[in-house]
């Protein structure tokens, strides 16, 4: 397959219009959310093969997710489940703060299990991408992630991990040993500074994460850009100046940009520049995956504000 294969929970999402308490929202926009499926969409839009694996309910949200991913060029391997497809409600409480409420306990996606991992497809993948979200969903979902990682390692498939800590799913104390174990089994690790601190404590993020085993460590730091340690060489790439409309999904766009360029054989510095550009483009458009860019979008990012 040679592309990215990722697994996790995708959800339907209702995004409240306007700014303020959710009870005063005049309407909601329905969309699709999920870190792993966002990355799959992002890679596909940048020209890389991408497969998403998960469980979906036999409901409207499940159908929407399948349709949206396939229309974006993602191959979908979904197990139908009798449980409901998870949902998220997101609203901007003020101009500075975004809140997300989950309705995913007992959802179809949380029931992902090792038996759902497509072993032959995974062994033929170019990269396995997982996140720290899925292990927080429950015992079977956690087992599925570790099972996939071990299959990939045995087959020589590079393992990519985005730490992606979610405080509404588990505490620092619960997450730290699991995330540390995943980091030690991964070849590429993406983390924010605060996420690295959950894994490492007070240790320096780049060197500390690299000492656990991964050859490529990328610390994404929002408006401050990113730093990376790739095969022992340090890189720093500044952020691009853009007007932020919605920061949600920027991290997934960043990861997708890096992985798409890695699949294409680009050098580390170019991978990071594409990642920065993809993240910058994503924040200029509202929505989790709606603003994920294609190659033409990235080329236009520095080309002015009017395309004729």
C-alpha positions as CSV (number, residue, x, y, z in Angstrom):
1,X,0.0,0.0,0.0
2,X,3.0,2.3,0.8
3,X,0.7,5.0,2.3
4,X,-0.4,6.0,5.7
5,X,-2.6,3.7,7.7
6,X,-4.2,5.1,10.8
7,X,-6.9,3.9,13.3
8,X,-9.0,5.5,15.9
9,X,-12.4,7.1,16.6
10,X,-14.1,9.5,14.2
11,X,-17.1,11.4,15.4
12,X,-19.9,13.6,14.2
13,X,-19.4,17.2,15.5
14,X,-21.9,20.0,16.1
15,X,-20.2,23.4,16.1
16,X,-22.2,26.2,17.6
17,X,-22.6,29.4,15.6
18,X,-21.3,32.6,17.0
19,X,-19.5,33.3,20.3
20,X,-20.9,32.9,23.8
21,X,-22.6,30.3,26.0
22,X,-23.8,27.3,24.0
23,X,-27.4,27.7,25.3
24,X,-27.6,31.0,23.3
25,X,-26.3,29.5,20.0
26,X,-28.7,30.2,17.1
27,X,-27.6,27.2,15.1
28,X,-25.1,24.4,14.7
29,X,-22.9,23.2,11.8
30,X,-22.6,19.5,11.4
31,X,-19.3,18.0,10.5
32,X,-16.7,15.3,11.1
33,X,-14.0,15.2,13.7
34,X,-11.3,12.9,14.9
35,X,-7.5,13.3,15.0
36,X,-6.7,10.2,13.1
37,X,-9.2,10.7,10.3
38,X,-8.1,14.3,10.1
39,X,-4.6,13.2,9.4
40,X,-5.8,10.7,6.8
41,X,-7.7,13.4,5.0
42,X,-4.8,15.7,5.2
43,X,-2.4,13.2,3.7
44,X,-4.8,12.3,0.9
45,X,-5.3,16.0,0.0
46,X,-1.6,16.4,-0.3
47,X,-1.4,13.5,-2.7
48,X,-0.5,10.6,-0.4
49,X,-2.4,7.3,-0.1
50,X,-4.3,7.1,3.2
51,X,-6.4,4.5,5.0
52,X,-8.5,5.0,8.1
53,X,-9.6,2.1,10.2
54,X,-12.3,2.3,12.9
55,X,-15.7,1.3,14.1
56,X,-18.9,3.2,13.2
57,X,-22.5,2.9,14.3
58,X,-25.3,2.2,11.9
59,X,-26.5,5.8,12.1
60,X,-26.5,9.1,10.3
61,X,-23.2,10.2,11.9
62,X,-21.5,7.0,10.8
63,X,-22.7,7.4,7.2
64,X,-21.6,11.0,7.2
65,X,-18.1,10.0,8.3
66,X,-17.8,7.3,5.7
67,X,-19.0,9.6,2.9
68,X,-16.8,12.5,4.0
69,X,-13.6,10.4,4.2
70,X,-14.2,8.7,0.9
71,X,-14.9,11.9,-0.8
72,X,-11.6,13.2,0.4
73,X,-9.7,10.3,-1.1
74,X,-9.3,8.2,2.1
75,X,-9.7,4.4,2.0
76,X,-12.2,3.5,4.7
77,X,-12.0,0.2,6.6
78,X,-14.9,0.4,9.1
79,X,-16.5,-2.2,11.2
80,X,-20.2,-1.7,11.7
81,X,-21.2,-1.7,15.4
82,X,-24.5,-1.8,17.2
83,X,-23.4,1.1,19.4
84,X,-23.9,4.7,18.4
85,X,-21.3,6.8,16.6
86,X,-19.6,9.2,19.0
87,X,-20.5,12.9,18.9
88,X,-18.8,16.1,20.0
89,X,-20.3,19.5,20.7
90,X,-17.9,22.4,20.3
91,X,-18.5,26.1,21.1
92,X,-16.5,29.2,21.5
93,X,-17.3,30.4,25.0
94,X,-15.4,33.7,24.3
95,X,-13.1,35.0,21.7
96,X,-10.2,33.3,23.5
97,X,-11.6,29.9,24.6
98,X,-13.0,27.0,22.7
99,X,-14.8,24.2,24.6
100,X,-15.5,20.7,23.4
101,X,-18.0,18.3,25.1
102,X,-17.6,14.6,24.3
103,X,-20.4,12.1,23.9
104,X,-18.3,9.0,23.2
105,X,-18.4,6.8,26.3
106,X,-19.6,3.4,25.1
107,X,-19.6,4.6,21.4
108,X,-18.8,2.3,18.5
109,X,-15.3,3.9,18.1
110,X,-14.5,3.2,21.8
111,X,-15.1,-0.5,21.1
112,X,-12.3,-0.8,18.6
113,X,-10.4,-4.0,19.3
114,X,-7.3,-5.9,18.2
115,X,-9.5,-8.1,15.9
116,X,-10.4,-5.0,13.9
117,X,-6.8,-4.3,12.9
118,X,-6.3,-5.3,9.2
119,X,-3.0,-7.1,9.6
120,X,-2.2,-7.6,5.9
121,X,-2.9,-4.0,4.9
122,X,-0.9,-2.7,7.9
123,X,2.1,-4.9,7.1
124,X,2.1,-3.4,3.5
125,X,1.7,0.3,4.7
126,X,4.3,3.0,4.4
127,X,3.6,4.4,7.8
128,X,1.3,3.5,10.7
129,X,0.0,6.6,12.5
130,X,-1.5,6.4,15.9
131,X,-2.4,8.9,18.6
132,X,-2.6,9.1,22.4
133,X,-6.4,9.6,22.1
134,X,-7.4,6.1,21.2
135,X,-5.7,4.4,24.2
136,X,-7.7,6.7,26.5
137,X,-11.1,5.4,25.2
138,X,-11.0,2.0,26.9
139,X,-9.2,-1.3,27.4
140,X,-10.0,-2.8,24.0
141,X,-9.2,0.4,22.1
142,X,-5.8,0.6,23.9
143,X,-5.1,-3.0,23.1
144,X,-5.9,-2.4,19.4
145,X,-3.3,0.5,19.3
146,X,-0.6,-1.6,20.8
147,X,-1.5,-4.6,18.7
148,X,-1.2,-2.4,15.5
149,X,2.1,-1.0,16.7
150,X,3.6,-4.5,17.2
151,X,2.4,-5.7,13.8
152,X,4.0,-2.6,12.2
153,X,7.3,-3.1,14.1
154,X,7.5,-6.7,13.1
155,X,6.9,-5.8,9.5
156,X,9.4,-3.0,9.4
157,X,6.7,-0.3,9.0
158,X,7.6,3.0,10.7
159,X,5.3,3.9,13.6
160,X,4.2,7.5,13.9
161,X,2.7,8.8,17.2
162,X,1.0,12.1,17.9
163,X,0.8,12.3,21.7
164,X,-2.4,14.3,21.5
165,X,-3.3,14.3,25.2
166,X,-7.0,14.9,26.0
167,X,-7.6,15.9,29.6
168,X,-11.3,15.1,29.4
169,X,-10.5,11.4,28.7
170,X,-7.8,10.7,31.3
171,X,-5.6,12.2,33.9
172,X,-1.9,12.9,33.6
173,X,-1.2,10.1,36.0
174,X,-3.2,7.6,34.0
175,X,-1.8,8.8,30.7
176,X,1.9,9.1,31.4
177,X,3.0,5.5,31.6
178,X,0.9,4.5,28.5
179,X,2.2,7.4,26.5
180,X,5.7,6.8,27.5
181,X,5.4,3.1,26.4
182,X,4.0,4.2,23.1
183,X,6.8,6.7,22.6
184,X,9.4,4.0,23.2
185,X,7.8,1.8,20.5
186,X,7.6,4.6,17.9
187,X,9.9,5.8,15.1
188,X,8.4,9.3,14.8
189,X,6.9,11.3,17.7
190,X,4.9,14.5,17.5
191,X,4.2,16.4,20.8
192,X,3.4,19.9,22.1
193,X,5.7,21.1,24.9
194,X,3.0,20.4,27.6
195,X,2.4,17.0,26.2
196,X,6.1,16.2,26.3
197,X,6.1,17.2,29.9
198,X,3.4,14.6,30.7
199,X,5.7,11.9,29.3
200,X,9.0,13.3,30.6
201,X,8.4,15.5,33.6
202,X,11.0,18.3,33.6
203,X,13.3,16.7,31.0
204,X,14.1,18.7,27.8
205,X,11.4,17.7,25.2
206,X,13.5,16.9,22.1
207,X,16.4,15.1,23.8
208,X,14.2,13.5,26.4
209,X,11.7,12.0,23.9
210,X,14.6,10.9,21.6
211,X,16.3,9.1,24.5
212,X,13.1,6.9,24.7
213,X,13.8,5.5,21.2
214,X,12.3,7.5,18.3
215,X,14.7,8.6,15.6
216,X,12.4,11.6,14.6
217,X,11.0,13.8,17.4
218,X,9.0,16.9,16.4
219,X,7.8,19.4,19.0
220,X,5.0,21.6,17.5
221,X,4.6,24.8,19.3
222,X,1.8,26.8,17.6
223,X,2.7,30.4,16.8
224,X,6.3,29.7,17.8
225,X,6.8,27.2,15.0
226,X,8.5,23.8,15.6
227,X,11.7,22.2,16.6
228,X,12.8,18.7,15.6
229,X,15.5,16.2,16.1
230,X,15.7,13.9,13.1
231,X,18.4,11.3,13.0
232,X,20.5,13.3,15.4
233,X,20.2,16.6,13.6
234,X,18.4,19.5,15.1
235,X,16.0,21.7,13.0
236,X,14.0,24.8,13.8
237,X,11.3,26.2,11.6
238,X,9.4,29.4,12.4
239,X,5.6,29.7,12.1
240,X,4.1,31.5,9.1
241,X,2.2,34.7,9.8
242,X,-1.5,34.2,9.1
243,X,-4.8,35.4,10.5
244,X,-6.2,32.6,12.7
245,X,-9.9,31.9,12.3
246,X,-10.1,28.5,14.1
247,X,-7.1,26.8,15.7
248,X,-8.8,23.4,15.8
249,X,-7.2,20.9,13.5
250,X,-3.9,22.7,13.0
251,X,-1.9,20.0,14.8
252,X,-3.5,17.3,12.6
253,X,-2.7,19.3,9.5
254,X,0.9,19.7,10.7
255,X,1.3,16.0,11.1
256,X,-0.4,15.3,7.8
257,X,2.0,17.6,6.0
258,X,5.1,16.0,7.6
259,X,3.9,12.5,6.9
260,X,2.9,13.2,3.3
261,X,6.3,14.7,2.5
262,X,8.0,11.8,4.3
263,X,6.1,9.3,2.1
264,X,7.2,11.4,-0.9
265,X,10.9,11.1,0.1
266,X,11.4,14.8,1.0
267,X,14.3,15.8,3.2
268,X,13.6,16.6,6.9
269,X,13.8,20.4,6.5
270,X,11.3,20.2,3.6
271,X,8.9,18.0,5.6
272,X,8.9,20.5,8.5
273,X,8.3,23.4,6.1
274,X,5.3,21.6,4.6
275,X,4.0,20.7,8.0
276,X,4.3,24.4,9.1
277,X,2.5,25.6,6.0
278,X,-0.3,23.0,6.3
279,X,-0.9,23.9,9.9
280,X,-0.9,27.6,9.1
281,X,-3.4,27.1,6.2
282,X,-5.7,25.0,8.5
283,X,-6.1,27.8,11.1
284,X,-7.4,30.2,8.4
285,X,-10.5,28.1,7.8
286,X,-13.2,27.0,10.4
287,X,-13.7,23.3,11.1
288,X,-11.7,20.2,12.1
289,X,-10.9,18.9,8.6
290,X,-12.7,21.3,6.2
291,X,-9.6,23.5,5.8
292,X,-7.0,20.9,5.3
293,X,-5.0,22.0,2.3
294,X,-3.9,20.5,-1.0
295,X,-0.6,21.2,-2.7
296,X,-2.0,24.1,-4.7
297,X,-3.3,25.7,-1.4
298,X,0.2,25.6,0.1
299,X,1.7,27.1,-3.0
300,X,-0.9,29.9,-2.8
301,X,-0.3,30.6,0.9
302,X,2.6,32.9,0.1
303,X,1.3,34.2,-3.2
304,X,-1.0,37.0,-2.1
305,X,-4.6,37.4,-1.1
306,X,-6.2,37.4,-4.6
307,X,-6.0,34.5,-7.0
308,X,-7.1,35.4,-10.5
